[in-house]
Amino acid sequence: MPNAQPIAVQVTVTVTALVYPEPDAGGFSAEVPALPGCYTEGETLDEVRDNLKEAAEAWLAAQHDHATGAPRQEGAA
């Protein structure tokens, strides 16, 4: 549409992650199957949960930027 104007919309999304114990290395690794390539790790379940949130936000932001051609803003998640 020639007169389309982009606007930013903040949404809350819930995704399912798979968490794997890492007995040899200690801690946990995790992935979000719905977001290909979205992986993280953490020493505790709380840390891996926090890391998953950060990884998913970064994955979604990168996909948005790729789809729109928008450059990342400094400090944006």
C-alpha positions in Angstrom: 0.0 0.0 0.0 1.6 3.3 -1.0 0.2 5.3 1.9 1.0 2.8 4.6 2.7 4.1 7.7 4.6 1.8 10.1 3.7 1.9 13.7 5.3 0.0 16.7 3.0 -2.3 18.6 4.2 -4.0 21.8 2.7 -7.5 22.3 3.0 -10.2 25.0 3.6 -13.7 23.6 3.8 -17.0 25.5 6.0 -19.7 24.0 6.8 -23.2 25.1 10.5 -24.0 25.8 12.1 -27.3 26.2 14.7 -27.5 29.1 17.3 -30.2 29.2 19.4 -31.0 32.3 23.2 -31.0 31.5 24.6 -33.4 34.1 28.1 -33.4 32.6 28.5 -29.6 32.3 26.0 -28.7 35.1 23.0 -26.5 34.7 20.6 -26.6 31.9 20.3 -26.0 28.2 17.0 -24.9 26.6 15.4 -24.2 23.2 12.2 -22.7 21.9 11.1 -25.0 19.1 8.7 -22.5 17.6 11.6 -20.1 17.1 14.3 -21.9 15.1 17.8 -21.3 16.4 16.5 -19.9 19.7 18.7 -21.6 22.3 20.2 -20.7 25.6 21.6 -22.1 28.9 21.7 -21.4 32.6 23.1 -22.7 35.8 19.6 -22.8 37.5 16.0 -23.1 36.2 15.5 -19.4 37.2 18.5 -18.4 35.2 17.5 -20.4 32.2 14.0 -19.0 32.4 15.4 -15.4 32.4 17.8 -16.3 29.6 14.9 -17.8 27.5 12.9 -14.6 27.8 15.9 -12.5 26.7 16.7 -15.0 23.8 13.1 -15.1 22.6 12.8 -11.3 22.7 16.0 -10.9 20.7 14.9 -13.6 18.2 11.5 -11.9 17.6 13.2 -8.5 17.3 15.7 -9.8 14.8 13.0 -11.4 12.7 11.0 -8.2 12.7 14.0 -6.2 11.7 14.8 -8.7 8.9 11.2 -8.6 7.6 10.9 -4.8 7.6 14.5 -3.9 6.8 14.4 -1.7 9.9 17.8 -1.1 11.7 18.0 -2.1 15.4 17.7 0.8 17.8 20.4 1.0 20.5 19.2 -0.7 23.7 16.1 -2.2 22.0 15.2 -5.8 23.0 
